[in-house]
Amino acid sequence: MNHSFDIPALTPELRFAAKYWREMDELTSKHRVAYEKRLGHQVLNYVVETYSKASTDAKKLILPVIQAINDRIPHIGIEWKTQNIERDWGSWGYVRKPGGTRRPIRWVGAYLDVGKNCPRLVLYLRPKSGDRGTRYLWEECRRKGWAGDMIVVADELEKWPGWEEEAGSLIYHVQSLHSRTALAEVVDSAADATKNFFCLSIPLLKKLSSD
């Protein structure tokens, strides 16, 4: 048993920052000097340290998720980009065509979303074929019996504030996070969902990349 997973997915700092990220962004922005005059150095310093700790905790949440995904689907190469996890609270990666060239046929992402209600871990995929590919995947995966989460972002932007740049993506897994949600539960659920979804979607993505 990996006891490093015997911790909650949301630390107190991450839970606080997820709720008040807009205010914390403002306090730690270019207006920091003005806020320091109003609030005092001690209060502002506490906010900055809390936000920094929350970003570190976001990385500790995302890294095990993407590692578990790669371990669960070793036959599919995902090249995750991890250098900006603490800034973005997420990671994305290129997915290569199994047995084919190094040219990516789509990319995926794992992201801690804080735009609506409680924080939620979101896994999504964006075919290189764009909106046509996204809708094709949605239709075919539903037809083949996929019963999990599957959201065409472009169709539900009102429910996904801040996702405008990802409008061409297909969300295939969403897990709400609470104070008692265990990291191990989040990691296992994300890896299982990805394995099952890719079993359905890889043949479809291959077809799209060859069209």
N, C-alpha and C positions, 0 to 999 in steps of 0.2 A: 504493500500500500504506500502510495506517495503522500507523506504527511505534509508536504508543501501545499497540497490541495485542501488540507483541513482548515481552510480559511474562507471567509465570505467573499463572494465576487465583488461586493461593494464595501469598501472600507468607509468609515465615517467621513473622512475627508473627501472621498470620491462621491459619496452620496450628497454631501453638502454642495460640492462644486457643480454636480450635475443639476441641482435645483437652482442654483444662483449663478450659473456660468455667465449670463449676460452682465450682471452687476460686477462680477469678478474680472471679466474681460475689461470692463470700463475702468475699474480701479487700478488695474495693472497695465493700462495702455499708456499712450503718450501724455495723458492727463494726470499721470501719477503724482507729479509734483504738486498740482493744485489740490488733489485729494489728500495728500499728506499734510498740507497746511490745515485742511478742514478737520481731518480725523485724528491727526497725530501720527508720529512715526511708529509708535508701538502697535497701534491698531492696524495700520496699513501693512506693516511688516508681518503681522500675524496672517492677514489675508493672503499676502504673497506666498508665505511659507505653506499655507493650507492648499493653495492652488497648485503649487509646485509638487507637493506631496500627492495630490489627487492625480496629477498628470503621470507621475511615477507609478501610481497604483493602476492607472488605466493601461499602462504598458504591461504591468504584471498580470493583468486580465487578458489582454489581447495575445501576448506571446504564447502562452500555453494553448490557446485556442488554435492558432494557425499551425503550431507544431503538431498538435493532435490531428488536425485535418490532413497534414502531409503524411503522418504515420498511418492514418486510416486508408489513404488512397495512394500507396507508394508507386503504383503503375502510372500515375498521372503527375506530371511535373508542374508544380506551382512555384514560381519564383517570387517569393514575398519580398516586398520593399518595406524594411522595418526602421529606417533611420529617422522617420518623423512621427513615430507612434505617440510619443509624449505630447507633441504639438497637435496632432490631428485626432487623437483618441481612436485610432484605427490603423489598418494596414491594407494594402492592396497588392495584387500579384498577377503576373502573366501566367496563363495556362497554355502549355504547349500541346500540340496534337500528338497523342500517343502513337509511337512507332513511325512518326512522320518527321517533318522538318522542324527546325528550331523556331519557325515563324509562329507566333502566338495566334490562337484562333479565338481568344476571348480573354477577359481579365475578371478577377473576382476581388471581393473586398470583405473585410471583417471590421465592423465599426460599432463603437458605443454611441448610440443615438440618444440625445437628451432633449429633442425638440417637442415631444408630446408626453404628458403624464409622467409615468415613472421611467427611469433609464431602461434601455433595452439593447441587447446585443443583436445586431443585424448582419446577416450574411447575404451577399448579393452577387450577381453575375451579370456581365455586360458583353454580349457577343460583338465581335468585330463587324458583323453584318448590320449593326444598328437596330433601329426600331423594328424593322421587318423581322430580324432574327429573334428579338425579344418576344414579340407577339407569337411568332411561330413556336418558340419554346413553350410559352404559356399554354397554347392550344394543344400541342402534342403531348406535353407532360400530363395535362388534365385528362386527355383522351386515354393515356396509358395508365391512369389510375393514381397519379400523385395526389395524395390527400393532405399533404402538409401545407405550410405557408407558401403562397406564391402570389406575388403582387407586382403588377406592371406599374412602376413608379409614376410614369407619365399620366396614368389614369387616376391616380390618387394623391396628387401633389398637395391637396388641401389637408390631407392627413399626415403628410410628411414634409413639414416646413424645413427649409434649408437643403432640400434634396433636388433643387432645380437642375443643378449641373449633372445629376445622375438620373435624369428623366428617362434615359434610354436603358436603364438597368431593370433586372428582374430580381426581386427579393425572394429568397427561397427559405429563409429561416429567421424567425423573430422570437427572442426570449426576453420577457420582462424580468428585470432584476430588482430584488428587494433586499432588505438588510440581512435576511436569513438565507438567501440563495447561496449555496455552496459553490465555490469555484470548480470543484470536481464535476458537479452536476452540469454547469454551464459548458465546460470543456467536452464532456462526453456527449451532451445533446448536440452541440455544434458539429462535432466530428461525425456522429451518426447521420445527422441530417445531410451533411455534405456528401458522405459516401452514398447514401440512398439516392440523393438527387442527381449526382453525377452518373450513377448507373443508368438512369433514364436519359440524361441530357447529353452525354458524350457522343453517342451515335448520331444524335440530332445535330450537334454542333459540328461534327465531322462533315455531315451532309451540307450544312450551311457554308462551311469553309471551302467546299469543292464546287459549289454552285457558281 
